[in-house]
Amino acid sequence: LKQAAENAKISLSRDDTADIWVDNLSSDSKAGLEFEYKLTRAELMPLMDPIITRSVNICRQVLQEQRLTPRDISRILLVGGPTLSPYLRERLSDAESGLGIPLEFSIDPMTVVARGAAIYAGSQPLVSAQVFAPPAGAFAITFPNWRFSGSDEEVLTAGNVQSPNSASLAGYTVTVTNSASRPAWQSGRVPVADSGGFMLELFADKSTLNTYTVELSDNLGRRMQSATNPPVLTYRYQRNEIMAPPLTHTVGIELADGSMEILVRKGAPLPAHIRSKFRTIVDLLPDGDQPLKIPLREGGQPRADCNDPIGVLKIEPGQVHRAVPAGTELDITIDIDLSRLVTCKAYIALLDEEFTKVMDLSAIPLPSPAKMQQEFNAQRERLDALREQAQETDDLRAKGILDQIEREKMLYEIETSLAASVNDPDAADKCEERIRDLKAALNAAEDSLRLPNAMNHADAVANLADQIINDFGDDADRKNVEQLKVQVQEAKRAHDVALLEQRNGELRDYCLRLLNKGGVLQILWFQQLKQERAKMSDQHQAEVYFAMGERALANKDVDGLKAVNRQLIDMLPDPPPPPDISTIMKA
């Protein structure tokens, strides 16, 4: 069915309709299940829309990152069969829904990649598996750094002569001739050092494949039998020498706070090598059960979970012979070779040991459909919440990002690919990629809403602070709160979201201290812990403590309630956040 759909899509680049007919769809030959459908170009166009829109948005983003506009680009080079689609070409040419850049039609999209590969291959040396062995009695002339192509007309070249009988090379000379150039070119006699080394500058004809022959003469001018390595010395002039292949995606390390520490950025030439220092945040003990994990990810998003997982360098407790306490320095080295194999090395100076793992960027495992469904549900809930916040704050940037999610039909693509992912690895790969795209877009909208959210939160905390002061504060507390409120207002006027969040936190913490002094904070903690009871490790013991807490609450025993809260918090896998002070007005 997928192959039939692909064939129909290709046909619709030439025709308005395509007939799809597939028989023998059932493993039961008696069932006679078949599929027949007439697909029209008009039906295909809306299916293509979100993919074209996403591609156009990526192109616009790349132009923006490079500080370019469509006017700075003379032509778009089309690559691959899908670019033969008339609808795609129409969209690309449109300045509103596409890029508005003229399309280049002189190069066949179906062969352009092969042509580029051939040009690149022509620039690479032919590596022989055989060991260089000159004929018996012949001198060996080697060119260890010979370049088969480049952008130089005058090529500086170094060589070395080895005598078959270890005789002195004093007075020997080499002469290099380029018979392919017009007119033919010759270097003249270049002296060879006693050690065999020599250096000369070769002339390269721009219009042809230059082929050089080397002649060795002794101190009396007699021509000596010799062989060169490489055996054929050719050089092709290119206006711009082909650079090393670039890294297609940024590579970095996921940190404990969920952020992405970028090590090698996309576009870096391969092979790539980077070294950086980090610190551990957990104890690694020989008899412990917690390993040290160094997760690598591929992608440029600031939040690690929006990037592709590459692999994890895991150092198990049994691999260390002594304790490695939290805060120990790690020296991490990342090497990426031409085939995109990533080698991650972690050197621990405390142990004087290095731990290594090799990861393949092209062999990243996919999560299960159930896990992707769970992640998709969580992101859909985030989307609904962000839509409400964007509507309340009327933040234009956040609205634009959320509208783009709708235009690219991200949710529809995820739902359809998720449904097919059970039996289709390609669909699973697409689903995971689109979920990450959705998360990245929601992160951008969330960041845009940080300032209006912080503004609203500042007003709410300031109003609650006044009420808390009236109930639990004294004159000194009132003075301190007023000073903190002034700092909040200064951060609001500066539109500094990070500073505003910090000032909000300081004012909120002061209010929590007042609530603690008034005996209210422990009540809030207890009410919040009730909401977390399902996560507690020992349900029976938790119910015992909750009963004790209710008695302490009824007896207004603040110290007893505080002791109960400590026991309940210890039963949770992670400590809960401080109580929301907005709930205290209901107490």
N, C-alpha and C positions, 0 to 999 in steps of 0.2 A: 504493500500500500504506500509506503514512504517513497519507494522508487517510482511508482506510478505517479504520485503527486509531484515528484521532482521533474519527471518527464513532461508532465502537463504544464508545470510552471515555465519550463524552457520553451515549450511550444507557444505559449502565450506572449513570448517576446516577439514572435513573428505573426501570429494569427490572433483573431478575436475570440475564438473558442478552442477548446481542447477536449477531445473525448477520452474519458478514463474508463477502462474496462479491465478488470482483474478477475480471473477465475481460480478455482481450486484454493479458496481461502481456508477451507476446513481440512483438518488432518484426517477427517472421515471422508473417504472418497465417495461414499454414497450420499453425503449431505448435499453436495453440489453447490456449495455457497460461493457466490460471486458478487462483484461490486461493479456497478455501472453508473457513470455520472457525466454530464456535460458541464465543464467548468468554463466560465467566461472571464474575460479580462476585467470586466466590471466587478465581478465577485472577488478577484484577486487583489485589486487595488486597495480596498480598506484593510485587507490582511497585511499588506505591505506597509501601510501608513505608519504604524508605531515604530517599525524597524528603521524606516527611512528617517523619521523624525529624530529617533535616538542618534542615528549616524550623523545627521546634520548638526545636532546639538553638540556632539563630540568634536566635530570639525570646528564649530564656532568657538568652543572652549579652547582648543589648541591654538587657534588664531589669536584669541585674547591673551593666552599665556605668553605668546611670542610677540605681543604688542603689534599685531598686524590686523588689517581689515581686508575684506574681499577684494578691494581695489588694488591691494599690494600683490595679488596672485594673478598671473597672466592666464594660466590654463589649469583645468583639472584633468589629470591623467586617470582614465578609467581602467580598472584592473579586475579581471575575473568575469565569468559568465553572467552573474546577476546584473552587471552594469549594462548589459544589452537590453534590459527592460525599457521600453519607451516611457512608461510612467515614471521610473526612477530618473531618467534623463530630463524629463519635463520638470520634475520637482527640483532637481539640482540647479537647473538654469533659472528658476524663479527666485527673485531677490527676497520675497517675503517668506515663502515656506521652505526655500532651499538656501543656496549660498550665493546665487547670482553671479557666478564666475563662469566664463566661457569654457566649454568642454573641448577636449582634444580628441579628434576622431582619426588622426592619421596613423595611430599605432593600434594594432589588434589587441583588445583586452584579453583574448584567450592565449596569446603568446608572449605578452609583455614580461611576465614573470620569468618564463623560460629564457627570454633574451637577456634579461638582467642576470640570471644565474649563469648563463654562458659567458657573459662579459666578466663576471666575478671569477668564474673558474679559469678563464684565460689569464687572469692575473696571478694565479697561484702556481707555485713550483710543482713539478712532477716529482714526487718522492718515490724513489726506487726501494724496493725491499731488499735488494742485493747490496752487499758490502762492496764499497769501491775497491777494486783491485786492478791496478794498471798491468799491462802486459809485462812479461819477464824482461828485465833489463831496462824498462822504460822509467822515466822520471814522472812523478805524480805532481800535477799542478792543481791545487784545490782553491776554490773560492767559497769560503764558509758562509758568507753573508750575501750571496748573489741574489739580486732582485730581478724577477722576470718582467716586471712592468713598473712604471713610475711616471712622475710628471717632470723629470729632469732631462734636459737635452745633453748635459754633460754629467756623466755618472761617475762618481768617485768610487773606485773599486779596490779592494785589498785582496791579495792572494798569497799563496805559500807554495814553495817548491820543495819536494822531498827527493833526495837522491836514492837510487836503488842500492848503492853500495856505501852510503854514508860519506861520500867524498865531499870535499870542500866545494862550496858554490861561489867562491870568490871570483869575480869577473864575469859571472853568468848574466845573461840578459833575456828578457822576454819581449816579444813583439806581438801586438794584437791588431788584427785586421777585421774591418767590417765591410765585407764585399757586397752586402745587400744595399748599402747606401749608394746614392747617386750624387757626386762621384764616390768611388770606393774610398774608404778612410783607413789610415794606418797610424798607429801610435808612435812609431819609432822605437828604438831600443831602450827599454826600461831596465836599469840595473837591479840585480837581485842581491839582497844582503847575504852575508855569510850564513845567517841562520835560515835563509830561504824565503824570507818575507819580501814583498814588493807592493807598491801602490801606484796606481795610474788612473787617469781620467779618460773615460770612454766617450766617444761622440755617438749620439743616438739620432737617427733620421726619424722625423715625425711621421713620415708618410708610409713607412714600411715596417715589417718585422725585422729588427736588427739581429743578425747572426754573426757571432764573433768567433774567429779562430785564433789560437795561441801558438806561437812558435818560440821554442826555447833554444838559445845558443850558448856554447861554452865560452871560455875566456879567449879562445882563438877564433871565435866567430863561426864555428861549425854548428850546424843544426843537429839537435839531439832528439832522440825518440821520446815522446811524452804523451800523456793522456790527462784530460781534465775532468774534474768533478765539480759541478754537474758536467755530464759528458757533452751536452749541447748547450752552448751559452747564447740564449736569445733574450731580447729585451724589446718590449713594446711601449712606445711613448703614449701616455694618456694625459689629457689636459688636466684632469683632476684625479689623482691616484685614489683608487677605491680604499676607503677607510676600513678599519676593523669592524665587524658586525656589532651593532649596538645591543645593549640589554633592553628588552622590550617592556619590562615592568620593573618598578622600584622594588628592592628587596630590603627588608628590615627585621628587627626583633620586637616581639610583643613584650612589653614591660608589665610589671605586676599591677600597675594602675589601669591597665587596659589600653594604654596609648601605644603608638607605633614609633619606635626609634629607627629612623631611616639610616641605612648603612650605605647602600649603593643605589643611586638614582637611575631611573630609566634614561636610556640614551648613552649611558656610560659605555665606552668601548670594551669589548671582550677580548681576551680574558680580563677579569676585574679582581682586584685584591684590596681589602680594607681591614683595618685593625682598630679596635676600640676597647675601652675599659668600662666595666660594669661592676656592680656590687650585689651580693646575694642578700635576700631578705629572710631566708629560713636557715635553720641549722641543718647541716648535712652530717649525720652521725653514722659511724660504721655499724652500729646495732640498731639504728632507727628504722622507720618505715616510710619516711618522706624523701623522695628523690629531689634532685635539683633539675629544673626544667628550663630549657632555653628554646622557646618556640620561634621559628622563622616564618615570615609571611611575605607574600608577594602582592604589591599594590601600593598606591600613594595616599590612601586615606589616613587621616590622623588617628582615627580609632581603629585599633588592631582588628576587631572582629568584622570590619568591613573589607578586609583584605583576604586574599586566598591563603590558606594554610599550605606551607611547603613541607614542614616536618618539625620534629622536636629532637634536639640533642638532650638526652636524659642521662644524668649521672646518678646511678643507683647507690644506695647506702653501702652495699657490699663492694663497690668499686674503690672506696677510700679506706685508707689504713689508719686515719686519725680524724678527729672531729674538725669540721669546717664550719665555724660559727657564722651566724648572720652578720652581714657587713663585710665579709671577706671579698677582696678584689678579684675580679675575673678579667683575664685578657682574652678577648674573643676575636678570632680571625675568620673572615669570610673570603673564600675563593670561588669564583664562578668561571668555568672554562668555556671554550667556544661551543660546546654541545649543551650548555646550560646546566651542567652538573654543578651543584653547590656543595662545597666542602666547608663545614663549620667546625672550628677548633676552639676549645675552651682551655686555657692554661691557668691553673691555680698555683700561684707562687708558693702558697703555704704548704702545698704538697709536693711542689716541683714536679707536677704531672700534667700531661696534656690529654684531653679527651676529644675524640673526633667522630663525626658522622657525615656521610655523603648522602645528599638528597637530590632527587631528579625533579627539576621544575616541570617536566612534561609527564610526570607520573604521580599526580596528586590524587589521593583517593576521594571518592564522593561520599557525602553523608547519606544515611538511609532516608527513604521517602517520609517515614514517620517523623524523623528529626527535622526534616525540612518543613513539614506541615506545622510542627510545633513552633518553629522559628517564624514561619509566615504568619501564623495567628498572632504572635506577639507583635510583629511589625504592623499588622493591620490595626491592632488596638492603638499602637503609637500614632498611626496615621489619623485615626478618628480623633484622638485627643489633640493632636497638633492642628487639625482643621478647626476645632472649636477655639483654640487659643489664637490662631491667626485671625479668625473672625472677630474675636473679642478685642484684640489689639489693633486690628486693621493694618498689620505689618505687610507692606507690599512685597518685600523680597520673599518672605515666607510663603505668601499667597502664590507668588510666581513659581516657586519650587514645587509646591503642592499641585498647581495647575499642570506643570510639566509632567508630573507623575501620571496625571489623568490623560494628558495628550499622548504620552508614550504607552498608555494602556498597560502599565506595569503589572497591576493586579490580575488582569485578564491573562497576560502571558504566563505569570507565575502559576495561576490556577490550572491552565491547560497543560503546561509542561509538567506540573506536579502530578496531574492525573495520569500522564503517560510515562512518568519516571519509573513506575514499578517494573515495566518490561523494556524500557528504552533508555540505555545509558546516555545517549545524546540529549534526550529530554531532561534527564537528571542533571547533567552538566549545565544545560541552559537554565534550569530552575534555580540551581545554587547561585549562578552568576547574577540572575535577575534579582534574587533576594538580597544579595550584597549591594546591588545598585539601588534597591529600594531603601536599605538601611543607610547608605551614604547620603541619599537625597533627604531622608528624614533627619539625619544628623545635621545637614546644612540648614534645614528649616528650623530645627531646634536651636542651633547656634544663633540664627537670626532673631529668634524670639526671646533670647536670653535677656536682652536689654528691657523690652517692655514687661516681661515677666518679673524681672528684678525691680522695675519701677513700681509695679502693682504690689509686689511683696513688701517693698519698703514702706508704702503707705499703710498696708495692713499691720505690719509689725509696729510702726510708730503709733497707730491708734491703740493697739493692744498694750503697748508699753505704758501709755498714759493711765489706762485702767489698772494695770498691775501695780504701778506706783501708788495709786490711790488706796489699793487694798493692802499692799505688803511693804511699801517702801517708806523711807524717812526723807528728811530734807537733803541729806548727802546723796542718797540714791537718786532723788529728783534732779539734783544738779548734774550728776554723772550721766543720767539718761538724756537730759537736755543737750549735753555736750555731744553725746553719741548721735543724737538726732540731727544736730548741725552738720556733723561729718557725713551722715547719710545724704543730706540735702546737697552738700558740696559735690559728692560723687554723682548725684542725679544731674546736677547742672553741667558737669563735665562729660556726661554720657559715657563714662568709663565703666563698662559692664563688670569687669573683674574687680575694680575697686568698690563698686556698689555692692556686689555680692559679698565682698569681705566686710564692708561696713554693716550690711544687714546681719551678717553672722555675728558680729561683735555685739550689736544691739540685742539680738535674739539670745545670745549666751548670757548677757547681763540679766535679761528678763527671766531666764531659766534659773539663775542663781537666786533671784528674789522669790521665785516660786518655791524653790527648795527651802529657803529660809522660812517661808510661810507654811511649809508642810504640804503643799499642793503637788509638787513635782512627783513625789512617790505615788500619788494617786493616779497621775497621768501615766506614769510608767506601768503601773499595774493594769490599767485599762488597755494600754497598747499591747502588753504581753498576752492578754486574753485573746487578741486577734492572731497571735503567733502560736497558739497552743498546739496546732496540728503538726508543727515542725519540731516539736520538742522530742528529745531522744528517749525519754522514759515517760510514757503517757500516764501510767499509774501514779508515779511519784509526782508528776506535774499536777494531777488533780488534787493530791494531798496538799500541795503548796498553795493551790488556788483557794482551797477551802480555808487554809490558815490566813491567806490574804484577805478573804472576805470578812473573817472575824476581826482581824486587825483594823480593817477599814471601818467596821461597825463600831469598834471601841476607840476609834481615832488614835490608834497606836502607830505613830509614824515610824518609830524605830523598828517595830515588828514588821511593818509593811516593807520597809527598806531591806530587811534581811530576807524576806520572801522573794522580793524582786531579784536580789543577787542570785539566789538559788535557781530561779526560773531562767534568768539570762544565761547561766552556765549550761543549761540544757539545750540552748539553741546552737545550730551549726555556725552561725555568724552573729555577732552582737547587733541588735537592732539599732536604727538611728534614734536620736533624741526625740522625745514626744513633740508633736505639733502643738505649739502654744495656743494656736487658734481654738483648740478644743476646751481651754480652761474656762471660758466664759459660760459654758454649759454646766460646770460642776457646781 
